[in-house]
Amino acid sequence: MEFEPRKYVEEQEKQMLSPYATLVVNSKGRQREEEPCPIRTDFARDRDRIIHSSSFRRLKHKTQVFLAPLGDHYRTRLTHTLEVAQISRTLARALRLNEDLTEAIAMGHDLGHTPFGHSGEKALSSVASFEFKHAAQSVRVIDRLEREGKGLNLTYEVRNGIATHSDGGADAATLEGKIVEYSDKIAYINHDIEDAIRAGILGPDELPYDCLYILGRTKSERITTLIESIIENSFGKNEIRMSDEVWKAHRSLRDFMFQSVYRNPLAKGEEGKAQELLVQLYRHFEKHPNELPPLYHTVMEQEGKERALCDYLAGMTDIYAISLYNDLFVPKMFR
């Protein structure tokens, strides 16, 4: 091949991107060296590996806010991921940062989420001797569990961005990672408002007026305001931030959602059942580890039973976990 697309893109990055962007030629590389792809850069290759992974496909049946939703229009963990990726790409392009890196981080940031959303995390934390965190599990999925235990062997920058995307962790090493952290919050607050209104949990007139006055009345207006604020306050700088006014309004809206939706008994009424379901599955496989799939036998031999059980349960979809629970604990009718 005379023309090498990868090298062309690498040269374009040097000429077109911000001095604060992460150039793929400066990547710290992979855990295991590989021959470079003649067509795709390493960051683009990472994105494709994530999209083609089993864990990514399972996101379509994992809870975002409403457990195992039957309605066609409620978000799942997969549609949330796609919305985060869209916002992230918009910001990366406007700020002249590395779009391939940003998209790869966004696509992989929730691969480690349990079934039943954050209630699943709480359930596993309650039975394990360690606190289960989905960001760390996402890295574990790509390093340890995908490809039947071989892992995806992604670049340091993508792995770092995935590991640091949520609150309470270390800061991302790249501006692209910080973009995904912001985009995740922008996406989930605004699409969860839409889902809560659709579910009748929240009325459009219940949203705090002071937040809407600054951010906008519709989902589109709010997302646009937040994106524009990041661009205006971050362009040409070695930081990602919003204006103080917009950030304060965004945080207030987030606090309102936690009070009115995320802790609302109507929205979360089934969480206790979901947590108990996962705990019972954990206890079952704790007594019968021979029933685990082969990959998790290997994990158990190398890292212990507790780690293997958490890996297995965290990888389940809502639908699979419910089906497995029924098979194990619900008596079947005699025919």
N, C-alpha and C positions, 0 to 999 in steps of 0.2 A: 504494500500500500504506500504509494508515493506521498499522498497527503495524509498527515496524521492529525485527526481532529482533536485528540487530547492535547497535543503540544500547542495547537493553535489556540485552544481555549485557555491554556496556561499562560500563553503570551498575552492574550486579550485581558486576562485578569490583571496582569502587571500594569497594563496601560490604562485600564478603565476603572479599576476599583479604588476606593478610598485608601489613603496611607494607613488607615486603622483597620482595614479589612484583613481577614485571614486568607492569605494566598495558599492555594493547595500545594504549590511547590515548596512552601515552608512548613508543611505538616510535620508533626513529630512521628508520623507513620503508624504502622500497624503493630500489633503484638507479635505477629509472625510475618516475615517478609514475603511478598508475592510479586510476581511479574506484573508490571502495570498494564492496564487495558489500553490498547491503541486508540480507542474511540472515546472513552469516558475518563474524566478526572477521577481521582480517588474518592472525592466527596460525592460525586454523582453516582459512582459505583456503590458507595455505602447506602445511599438513598434507595437504589434499586434492590439491593440485598434485603433491606428492611421491608420494602413493599412486597417482595416475593416470599417473605417468610411466613411460616405457619402462624406465628404469634400475631402478626399484623392482620391476617385474615380472621382470626378469632375475635378481634376487637368489635366486629359487627354484632356480636351477641353478648357484649359485656355492658353492664349498666353505666350510664352517665350520671343521671340523678334518680330517675324513676326505675324501680327494679323490674327487670324483664318486661319492658313495655310491649304491649300488644298493638298499640296504635302505630300506623305507618310513619307518622311525622315526628315522633319523639326522637331526640338525639340518642345515639349509642356512643360508646367509646370510639368507634371508628369515625362516625360523622364529626364528632368533636375533634378528632385528630386532623381530619381534612380541613376543618375550619381554622384550626391553629396554623396549619401549614400555609393556607391562603393568606392569612394576616401576616405571617412571618415573611413570606416571599414579597408581599407588598412593601413591607418595611425595609427589607434587605435591599430591594431594587432601588427604592427612593434614597436610601442612605449610602448607596454604592458599596454595600458589603457583599459577602460571598453568598449568593443565592442558593447554590448547590449545598453548601454546608448547612445553611439555615434550614432548608427543606429536609435534609437528612435528619437533623436533630428533631425537628417537629414531627416527622413521621414515626420516629422511634421513641418519643418521650413517654408514652403510656403503655409500652409493650408489657410491662410488669404488673399492670393493674390486675387485681383479683376480680373474680365474679362479684356482683352486687356492689361495685364501687367501693367507696371508702369504708362501708360497713364490713366488707370482706377483709380489708386491712385490719380493722379492729378485732375481728374474729381470730385471725391468725396471730395477732399480737397477744391475744388473751391466752392462747394455748402454747405458744412458743416461748423460749427463754430469752428471746431477743425481740426488739420492736420491729415489726414488719413495715417497710417503707417501699412504696411502689417505684420510686425513682431508682433506688438501689437495685430493686428486683428487675427493672427494665435493663439495666446494665448487665445483670446476671443472665438474663434471657439471651442477650446478644453475645455474651462472652462464653457462657457455659452450657446453655440448654438447646439453642437452635442447632439445626443440622445434626440431630441425634447426638448431641454432646460435643460436637466439633466447634460450635460457635460461628458467628458471622465474620469474626476477625476485622472489625471496623477500625477506623483511624482514631487516634487519641482525641482529636477535636470533637468528633461526633459523640464519642463515649462520654467525654467530659460534659458536653452540653446536655445530654440526656440525664446524667447523674445530678446535675445542679439545677434542673428546671423548676423545682418546686420550692416553696418557702421552707426555711429552716436548714437548708443545706449550705454548702460552700458556694462562693461566687463563681460564675462561669469564667473560664479562662479566655473566652473570646467574646467579642461584641455580638457575634451571631448567636451564641448561646444565650446571651442576655435578651436578645430579641425574642427568642422562643419563650423565655420565662414571662415576659410581658404579654406576648401574644396568647399564651395559655390562659392568663387571667382575663384578658379582654374577651376572648372567645367564650369561656365558660360562664362568666357573669351574665353576658348578654343573651346567649342562647338558652341559658337556664331560665331567664326571665320569660322568654317566649314559651318555653315548654310548661312553665308553672302557670302561665295565663291559659294556655290550651287545656291544662288539666283541671282548671278551676280552683287551683290552690291560691292564686293571686289574681287580683283584679287590676286592670290597667291604671285605674285611678288611685291605687294604693301605693304606687312607687313614690318615693320622696321627691317633692317638688323642687327642693333646692338642688338635688343632683340632676334632675331633668333639665332644669334651667341652664345649667352649665354644659351638660353632656348632650342633651337632645331628648326628644320625646320618643322617637322610634329607635329600634335596634340599629338600623342603618346609620341614623344620625349620631348615635352614641359611639359606634365603632369608628366612624369617620373622624369624630372629634378626638378620640383617643389616639388614633393613628397620626393625625395631623399634629397633635401636640408632641408626640415622640419625634416626629421628623423635624419640627421647628426647633426643638430643644436639644437634638442630638446630631444634626447634620454638621459634618466637618469636625466633630469632637470625638474624643476617645472615651465616650460614655453613652449610655442609653438611658434617657429619662423623659418624663413628662413635665409640664409646668406644675408648680406647686398647687395652683387652683384646680387643675384638671385631676391631678393625682389625688387630692383630698376628696373631690367629688366621687371619683372612682372607688376609693376606699370606703366612703360612706355608703355607696350603693352596695358594695360587697358585704359590709356589715349588716345592712338591711336584709340582704338575701340570706345570710346565715340565720338571722333571727326569724324571718318570715317563711323561708322555704326549706333550707338545709336542716333546720331543727323542727320543722313543722310536723306534728303527728300525722296529719293527713298525707303528706308527701312521704314520710318516713315510717309509716305505721307498720310496714312489713319488714323493716330492718332487723328487728329482734328475731323474727323467724329465719331470715337469711343468715344471720350470725350463728344461730343455733344449728342450722343445717350444716354449715361449714365445720363447726366444732364437732358435731356428731360424725361427719365424714372423717375428720382428723382422727378422732378416737378409734373409729373402725380400722383405718389403715395403720394406726399405731399398734393395734393388736394383731393385724393381719398384713404385715409389710410384704409378704410373698405375693399379694394381689396387685402390687404396684407394677406399672409397665417397666420394661427392661431398662430404659434410660435412668429411671429413678432408683433402681437397684444399684446401678453404678454410682450415682450420687450418694446413696446411703452408705455404700462401702467406703467411699473416699471422704465424705463429709458428715456422715451421721444420719440417723433416721429423721430427726427433727427437720433438718435442712431439706431432705428429700420430700417429706410430706408437704412442707410449705411450697416447694417448687411445683409439685404435682397439683395441689389445690389451687394455687394462684394462676396456673395456666388454664384452668377450666373456664368455659363460658357459663353464663347464668343458666342457659338451657341444659347444658351437659350436667352441671352440678345438681340441678333439680331432678333430672332424669336418673342420674346415678343414685341419688338419695332415695327416690321411689323404688328403684330396683333393690336396694339394700334393706330398706326399712319399712316399706309399705307392703302389706300382704297382698298377694295376687288372688283374684277370684278363681275358684275352682271351676273348670269347664268340663 
